[in-house]
């Protein structure tokens, strides 16, 4: 299968590292003109340079803003009014005892993890519908189905994305615009690597040993039995953004290594 996204424009939020950067790179390699989005100029510039090098073209561009806020979404829309592919990858996570999660933190997680995607999809989906083609993805998590006790607020925000994605797919039924969620599992991003390093130092083991311990203690149902790479997640995202995925919409596409105990 040859995926050709030549002539398509794509926006990937939270794309200066990790899964977002891998998705942006994959889309650019497939021919799309990609806009990367981040909050820091230096990181955005570095990510744009990396994508341009990987794609062998210089049409990737960056926008510095924070789509986790209404003002940030407005700034992104002003800088890039239209797109054929929207990847809502921006998200935050962090462990917190349930009884210590106050209203402010709940609100923050919903603003960043849910409402950022709502605001951007609300704008970009209209142009896609008018043109008769588009791809919208919300990067969710296996935690949407397998709520972690140490991150209930995170899991609930990702569950909300499932409902948002399915509902928007129904709104856009028959228009040529597909909407899906992507459910990664533990992925070897910069944040995950640092977390494993910190835990490894606390427990006096190597980072590799800590990854295995983490999965055994926190995700014992994993069939992959290792952390995925960002590129492995991105491969599914690039396919879902392609013309070949035209019959896939309203779906939750899992790339979580079999953690979720379900055959559906």
N, C-alpha and C positions, 0 to 999 in steps of 0.2 A: 504494500500500500504506500503510495506516494501522496503525502499531504502537501497541498500547494495553497498557501494563503496569500499569494501575490495579489496586490491591489486592495487588500483588507487592512483596516486600521484597528489597533487594539490598545486598550488601556488596562494596565495591571496596577492595582493599588498595593501598597506595602511591598514594593518590589526592589528595594535596595539590598536585599539579602534573602537567604533561605528559599522557601518554596516560591515566593513571588518572583525572585530574580531568576530562578530556574524556569518558571513558566514564561516570563518575558523572553528569555533566551531561546526557549523552544519555539515560541511563536515567531520570533524574528528569523530563526533558522528556516522555518517553514515559509518565509516570504512576507510575513505581515510587517507593517510599519508600526512599531510599538512605542507607546508613551509610558515611561516608568514614573512612579509617583512615590515621593518620600518627603520627610520633614526636614532633612538636613542637606544643604547644597552640596557639600563635599561627598556625601554618600550617594546622592543622586548622580552627580557627575561621574563618580567611579563606576557605578552600575551601568550607566549609559555607555561608557567607554568599553566595559566588558561585553555588553550585548552587541555593540557595533563590531567588536573584534570577532566574536563568535559567529556573527551572521555574515561577516565580510562585506557589510554595507554601512553607510553612515547616516541612515535615515531614522534610527532610534533617537528619541528625544526624552527629556525629563521635565517634570513639573514639581516644584517644591511647594508643598502645602500639606495640611493635615486633614484628610477626608474624615477623620473621626469627629469633626465638628461641622456644623452647618456652613460656617464661613469657609472652611477648607474645601468643602464640596463645591461651593459657589466659585471659588478660585479655580478649581480644576475644570469645571464646566466652561468658565470664561476662557481659559487657556486652550481647551480642546473641546469645542462644542459638539462634535459628532464622533461616533466610533461604531465600528461593525462588531467588535468583540469587547465585552466588558468582563474583566475578571476581578470580582470583589474579594481580594485576598487579605486586606487589612484586618488585623485582629490582635487582641491582647489576651494573655493568659497569666495564671499565677495561682499557686496553692494558697488557700486560706480556710481556716476552720469555719464551718457554716455559721456558727453563732457570732463570729467576728466580722461577718460580711454586712456592713451597714448599708443604708439606702444610697449613700454617695457612691460606693463601689458598685452596687448593682446598676445604678444609673450610668456610671462610666462604661461598664461592660456592654450595656445595651446601646449607648451612643456609638461606641467604636465598632463593636462586632455586628450590630444589627442595623442601626439607623444609617450608618455610612453607606451600606449597600442599598437600603431603601431609597435614599436620596439620589444616588447615582443611577440606579436602575430606573427610577421614576422619570429621570430626564432622558437618558440614552435610549431606553426602550422605545420611546415615541418615534425617534428618527429611524430606528431599525424597522419598526412596524411600517412606517411610510415607504421605506425602500424595499420592503418585502424580504429582508434577510438580516439575521443577527444572531449572536451567541452571547448569552449571559450566564456566568457561573458564579456561585457563591461557594467560597472555600470553607467548608464546615469541618467536621471532625468525627471520628468514631465516638468521641465523648458526647455527641448529640444523641446517640442511641445507648451508650454505655456510660451514664452519668457518673463521673468520678466523685467519690465522697470528699476528696480533698479540694475539688474545684467545682462545686455545685453551680456557682454563678456562671462559670465558663461553659459548662455543659448545657445549662438552660439557654444561654445565648446562642449556642450552636444549634440546639433543637429549634429555636425560633427561626433560624435560617431555613430549616427544612420546610416549615410551613410557609414562609415567605416565598421560597423558590417554587413550591408546588402551586401556590395561589397565583403567582405571576405567570407561570407556564399556562395556567388555565385562562388567564386574562388574554394572553397572546396566542391562544389556540388558533391554528390555521393561518397564521400570518407569515410563516417562514422564519420566525424568531424562536429559538429554543432556549429554555431555561433549565439549568440543572445545578445540583449541589455536588461537590466533591468531598469525600470523607477520607482524609488521610488518617493514618495511625501515628504512632511515635516515629518521628522523622528527624534525621541527623542535621538539624539546622544549627546556626550559631548559638541560639539560645539554649537548645537542647544539649549541645556539646558542653556548654558552660555549666549547665545544671548538673550534668553527669560528672563533670570534673569536680565540682564543689562537693557533691555527695561522695565521690570516690575519696576525696581528701578526708572527709569526716569519718569514713569507714575504713580507711587504710587499705584500699584495694585499687587496682588499675581502672582506668576509664572503661576499657572493654569489659572487665569483670563487673563493673557497676551497671553497665547497660544490660548485661544478662540478669543481674540481680533485680534491677528495676522492672524488667519485663516479667520475671518470675513472681515478684511480689505484688506488682500493680496491674499487669496485663497477662495473667497466666494462660488465658485462652488463645494467645497469639499462635498462629500457624506458621508465620514467617520466621518467628523466633529471632528476629533482629530488628534494628531500626531501619526504616527505609531511607533512601537517599532523596533529596529534593528533586532530583532529575526523574526518579521513578514516579513520583507524584505528578510532576509536570508532563510526563508522557501521556497520561490519561487526560489531562487538561487540554493538551494540544489536539488530541483526537476529538474530544468533545467540542472543540472550537472549529472543527473542520467541516467541509461540505459532506464528507463521508458519514458524519454523525447526524444527518438531517432527520432521522426518525427517532432520535433519542432526546426526549424532553420530559419535564416533570419528574425527573428521576434523581435518586440519590446514588451516585456512583462511588463505589467503595474501593479504596486503595489502602486499606488499613491492615493488611496482612492477616485477615481472618480472625481478628480479635472478637468481633461481634458474633455471638452465638446464635446465628440465624442462617437459614438456607435461602431466605428471600432478601 
